[in-house]
Amino acid sequence: MRDSAVSKQAAAVERLDAATCWAYVQGASFGRLAVINADGAPDIFPVNHLAHEGSIYFRTARDSKLLHIAHHPLVAFEVDGESDEHYWSVVIRGRAQRVTRDDEIRDSGVRALRSWSPTAKFFVVRVTAHAVTGRRFPTHAGRGGRLVAFEPDATAGTVPDAATTARGDRPEPIPHFEPRSGSDAAPATRASDRGD
């Protein structure tokens, strides 16, 4: 009976293909940039973004984000949201760098990107995606469940209802296409944790 419950839970979580992930990312305007600080500690920044030709673009001030990516350009970018039927989450891993060419700034559309933050943002950063993964599950599938205290010798097999697949599996390659726009875009992101 317990195996049946685990199977139903695993079936409720849908792994998204790369094209669906990009559709969701393009339909959203808010995500979270995860970086490694210059001192080696992790940090995360909420930013308004746009997707263009397999990359994420965002505006920034001359602030700690620029310093962090100069020292540690490998980053992760997370976007999540919900529709009437699903919750979803997409994680993009890649390399961040400051955009220095006017033609790229123009072609990406980032000049029109508005930030929720009142701070002036004169610089553009591009995250070139190396891998994209995403998951989606029904809004009615949430559960609480019993909690188990962690033990130093605990293994995945001892945790009740453990997922049967690892999150770190190698993702599918990123498709080469221009993201959708306008009415074809994915559902909007949740209006929580707003900031920049």
C-alpha positions as CSV (number, residue, x, y, z in Angstrom):
1,M,0.0,0.0,0.0
2,R,2.8,2.4,0.9
3,D,4.5,1.6,-2.5
4,S,1.3,2.6,-4.2
5,A,1.2,6.0,-2.4
6,V,4.8,6.6,-3.4
7,S,4.1,5.8,-7.0
8,K,1.1,8.2,-7.1
9,Q,3.2,11.0,-5.6
10,A,6.0,10.4,-8.1
11,A,3.5,10.3,-11.0
12,A,2.0,13.7,-9.8
13,V,5.4,15.4,-10.4
14,E,6.0,16.0,-14.1
15,R,9.4,16.7,-15.4
16,L,9.3,19.4,-18.0
17,D,11.0,19.3,-21.4
18,A,13.3,22.2,-22.3
19,A,10.8,23.9,-24.6
20,T,8.1,24.0,-21.9
21,C,10.7,25.3,-19.4
22,W,11.6,28.2,-21.7
23,A,7.9,29.0,-22.3
24,Y,7.3,29.3,-18.6
25,V,10.5,31.4,-18.1
26,Q,9.5,33.7,-20.9
27,G,6.0,34.2,-19.6
28,A,7.4,35.2,-16.2
29,S,9.0,38.6,-15.3
30,F,10.4,37.8,-11.9
31,G,13.1,35.2,-10.9
32,R,15.9,34.6,-8.4
33,L,19.6,34.7,-9.2
34,A,21.7,32.4,-7.1
35,V,25.4,33.3,-6.9
36,I,28.6,32.6,-5.0
37,N,29.9,35.7,-3.2
38,A,33.5,36.8,-3.7
39,D,34.2,35.2,-0.2
40,G,32.7,31.9,-1.3
41,A,29.4,32.1,0.5
42,P,26.1,31.6,-1.4
43,D,23.7,34.5,-2.0
44,I,20.4,35.0,-3.9
45,F,18.9,38.1,-5.5
46,P,15.3,38.6,-6.7
47,V,15.4,40.2,-10.2
48,N,13.1,41.2,-13.0
49,H,14.2,39.4,-16.2
50,L,13.4,38.5,-19.8
51,A,14.4,35.5,-21.9
52,H,15.9,35.9,-25.3
53,E,17.4,33.2,-27.6
54,G,18.3,30.8,-24.8
55,S,19.6,33.4,-22.3
56,I,18.3,35.3,-19.4
57,Y,18.8,39.1,-19.3
58,F,18.3,41.5,-16.4
59,R,19.3,45.0,-15.4
60,T,21.4,45.9,-12.4
61,A,23.0,48.8,-10.6
62,R,26.8,48.9,-9.9
63,D,26.3,46.6,-6.9
64,S,27.3,43.3,-5.3
65,K,25.8,41.2,-8.1
66,L,28.4,42.5,-10.6
67,L,31.2,41.9,-8.1
68,H,30.0,38.3,-7.4
69,I,29.7,37.3,-11.0
70,A,33.0,38.8,-11.9
71,H,34.6,36.4,-9.3
72,H,32.3,33.4,-9.8
73,P,30.4,33.6,-13.1
74,L,28.7,30.2,-12.8
75,V,25.1,30.9,-11.4
76,A,21.7,29.4,-11.2
77,F,18.4,31.2,-12.0
78,E,15.1,30.0,-10.6
79,V,11.6,31.0,-11.8
80,D,8.4,29.6,-10.4
81,G,4.7,30.2,-10.6
82,E,1.2,28.8,-10.7
83,S,-1.8,28.4,-13.0
84,D,-5.3,27.2,-12.1
85,E,-4.2,23.6,-12.5
86,H,-0.4,23.5,-11.7
87,Y,2.5,24.8,-9.7
88,W,5.7,24.9,-11.6
89,S,9.4,25.6,-11.1
90,V,12.3,26.0,-13.6
91,V,16.0,26.2,-12.8
92,I,18.5,27.4,-15.3
93,R,22.2,26.9,-14.7
94,G,24.8,28.8,-16.7
95,R,27.4,31.6,-16.9
96,A,26.6,35.2,-16.1
97,Q,28.5,38.1,-17.6
98,R,27.9,41.8,-18.1
99,V,26.7,42.8,-21.6
100,T,28.9,45.4,-23.2
101,R,27.6,45.6,-26.8
102,D,24.9,48.0,-27.7
103,D,23.5,45.8,-30.5
104,E,23.0,42.9,-28.0
105,I,21.2,45.3,-25.5
106,R,19.0,46.5,-28.4
107,D,18.2,43.1,-29.9
108,S,17.5,41.4,-26.6
109,G,14.8,43.9,-25.7
110,V,16.2,44.5,-22.2
111,R,16.0,48.3,-22.7
112,A,12.2,48.0,-22.2
113,L,12.6,45.8,-19.1
114,R,11.1,47.5,-16.1
115,S,12.3,46.8,-12.6
116,W,10.1,46.7,-9.5
117,S,12.9,48.3,-7.6
118,P,13.2,52.1,-7.6
119,T,17.0,51.9,-7.9
120,A,18.5,53.1,-11.2
121,K,19.9,50.1,-13.1
122,F,22.4,51.1,-15.8
123,F,24.0,47.7,-16.5
124,V,22.8,44.6,-18.2
125,V,23.7,41.0,-17.3
126,R,23.2,38.0,-19.5
127,V,23.0,34.4,-18.1
128,T,23.9,32.0,-20.9
129,A,22.1,28.8,-20.1
130,H,24.1,25.5,-20.0
131,A,21.2,23.4,-18.5
132,V,17.6,23.9,-17.9
133,T,15.3,21.7,-15.7
134,G,11.7,22.1,-14.6
135,R,9.0,20.4,-12.7
136,R,5.2,20.8,-12.6
137,F,2.6,19.3,-10.3
138,P,-1.1,19.7,-9.8
139,T,-2.3,22.4,-7.4
140,H,-4.3,19.8,-5.5
141,A,-1.4,17.4,-5.0
142,G,0.2,19.2,-2.0
143,R,0.6,17.2,1.2
144,G,2.0,17.5,4.7
145,G,2.9,14.1,5.8
146,R,4.8,12.8,8.7
147,L,8.2,14.4,9.6
148,V,11.2,12.3,10.4
149,A,14.2,13.6,12.4
150,F,17.4,13.4,10.4
151,E,19.9,10.8,11.6
152,P,23.6,11.1,10.8
153,D,23.6,7.6,9.1
154,A,20.3,8.2,7.3
155,T,20.1,7.1,3.7
156,A,17.6,7.9,1.0
157,G,16.0,4.5,1.5
158,T,15.1,5.3,5.2
159,V,13.1,8.5,4.4
160,P,9.4,7.8,3.9
161,D,8.1,8.5,0.5
162,A,11.5,9.4,-1.0
163,A,11.4,10.5,-4.6
164,T,12.5,7.7,-6.9
165,T,14.6,9.9,-9.2
166,A,17.4,12.2,-8.4
167,R,17.0,16.0,-9.0
168,G,20.6,16.1,-10.3
169,D,19.9,13.9,-13.3
170,R,21.5,15.3,-16.5
171,P,18.9,17.6,-18.2
172,E,17.9,17.5,-21.9
173,P,19.8,19.8,-24.2
174,I,18.5,23.3,-24.6
175,P,16.5,23.7,-27.9
176,H,17.6,26.4,-30.3
177,F,14.6,28.5,-31.0
178,E,13.3,32.0,-30.1
179,P,11.1,32.1,-27.0
180,R,7.4,32.7,-27.6
181,S,5.9,36.1,-27.1
182,G,2.6,37.8,-26.6
183,S,-0.5,35.6,-26.2
184,D,1.6,32.4,-26.6
185,A,3.5,33.1,-23.4
186,A,3.1,30.8,-20.3
187,P,1.1,31.6,-17.2
188,A,2.3,34.5,-15.1
189,T,4.4,34.0,-12.0
190,R,3.1,34.1,-8.5
191,A,3.0,37.6,-7.1
192,S,5.1,36.8,-4.0
193,D,8.6,37.6,-2.8
194,R,8.7,40.6,-5.2
195,G,11.7,42.8,-5.2
196,D,15.0,43.4,-7.0
